Amino acid sequence: MSGPTHDPAARASPADAPAVSDQDSWLRLDRRMLLIHPVNEVAKFIPVLVGTLILGTSSGNHGWSLIPLALIIGFALTRWFTTTYRIGPTHVELRTGLIQRRTLSVPRSRIRSVDIESDLLHRLLGLSVVVIGTGQQAETGEKFRLDSLDRALVPALRATLVDHLTSNAKPAGEQIDSESLDHIAPDVEPVTEREIGHWQPRWVRYAPLSLTGFAVIAPIVGAAFQYGLGDIVFRSDAAHSLEEGSSALVVLAVFGGVGAIVALVSLAACTRYLATYFGLRVLDNGRTLHLRHGLFTKRQITLDLARFRGATVNEPLLLRLSGAAELEAIMVGENARQKILPQAPRAAVERTLAELLRSRAAIPDAGDTISTVAQADTSDPSTRASPGSPWTSAQGSVALRSHGTVARRRRHTRALTPSLIAAAILLLLIVIGVDISPWLWLIPAVPVPFAIALAEDRYRGLGHAVIPSTPSTPAWLITRAGSLDRDRDCLEGPGIIGWTLRRSFWQRRSGVATVVAATAAGKKRYPVVDLPLDEAWALIEAITPGRLGTRPRPSDPSRGTN
């Protein structure tokens, strides 16, 4: 079906534009997409094109290599003719497909995010990609994706689609056509956004402290060795000279190789960090959270704060040792663990977390929000909590309750068990008369110091806190666990939909239990590990009063598990 276009060169003036009825308001994407989609499709099928080129060259008929190229470009061009969309009073609809037509309809009241991205080619042509999300998991082919729209029209379109999430926007239910897209911006009252976090160039030094560099380099190195790099290296004259040379040269070569890998991994991590998070700004208007970032591909992500259920401060070992962390929002829906801040100083993470939680208090009639929260940076008096408030410290830094000596003993027992098993096997071999080398005792002995250090760090990372509810604020559960990868989860009490109290055989012998808070957001399950049994029941009662009903008292030995 033909319809109005977004191409400014082909757009009529408002006075000459014909009226568009509700039944004939299907719009096409911008015509400049005819320059983008062929390039993108050709890039996807480069292996196929290379194969056909080799086949055509070997057969002497070079024309065969042009047939797949023509088919790919032709298919990409048909997408403009077969893709239309409509923004109606109650629904947003998208029609796609050449042979099999498909219509995707999304109620405007169900829209929870409108994400915008523009890669280098889109930016050169003045276009953007708009992705509409409903907060539900969706298959890749079922996403409501408008690729490509005029970049000048996108901000007004985004404001209209998320107007039901803000308090100052024009009401939903208005029909949108090509003319109204041009002139919608003056009719929409701007919503005040405040910045609660932003990226700084010096943060790039934290990028090598994560495993992203290894994730980038490992496939490249693996592919290189698969295609003969190992044979070239190990059969070269240099490798033979090392084998025949001194051990010092071998050690030097090993350290040089490790240094080269570390440098390459660090460079890859820094490159990815800059490309993804360059210019990051976190904007909050009290109803939605707006993230903007990207060096080559610009991305704008909108999050509905009504689906916000807490936050996670992620502290991998290397980041923790350097005083840095990452911040993720615990959300209900598609972006269950949306990253708010990448690797950044701990103070910046806590400050953004405090501002995010403080903004929740500004939402009127939000029964599952907090009312006050302290600013981690207390130099700003406007962000301080009132004296005596449970939010005198940000949730990211509130003191946690330790789980006692039993939890510590269990950490050490688990860490030392492999060494004890290895020692027992060696001892058994000696008893039955097997002659073993004394050097084999290094197998259980060497890991012991590392196991003790790991167990102690795991115990120090174990803890929880309960911030009780008040007449105006809900209860909050804060739990932390892990060593190499440590998470500090801050979860709203009203977001918890169920509890599980789990006790293994050894936990029952030790009098401890693991309490698991179930929620529809984030990781779904948030455990409080190895908590004394009496404290486990008290924790559940403090976060969700009355959920235990008329269960026996904690001291009653006949108490079961929930």
JOZI-V727582 format. One record per helix or strand of 3 or more residues. SS is the DSSP state (~ for helix, > for strand). FROM is the first residue (numbers start at 1). TO is the last residue. If there is no record, write none. Layout:
ss & from & to
SS & FROM & TO
SS & FROM & TO
This chain:
ss & from & to
~ & 8 & 10
~ & 22 & 24
~ & 33 & 44
~ & 46 & 59
~ & 64 & 82
> & 84 & 87
> & 91 & 96
> & 102 & 107
~ & 108 & 110
> & 113 & 118
~ & 120 & 124
> & 127 & 133
~ & 140 & 142
> & 144 & 150
~ & 151 & 161
~ & 163 & 165
~ & 178 & 183
~ & 185 & 187
> & 194 & 198
~ & 201 & 209
~ & 212 & 226
~ & 229 & 234
~ & 237 & 244
~ & 247 & 277
> & 281 & 284
> & 288 & 293
> & 298 & 304
~ & 305 & 307
> & 308 & 316
~ & 317 & 321
> & 324 & 332
> & 337 & 345
~ & 346 & 360
~ & 381 & 383
~ & 404 & 431
~ & 438 & 460
> & 463 & 467
> & 476 & 481
> & 485 & 492
~ & 493 & 495
> & 496 & 502
~ & 505 & 510
> & 512 & 519
> & 525 & 532
~ & 533 & 543
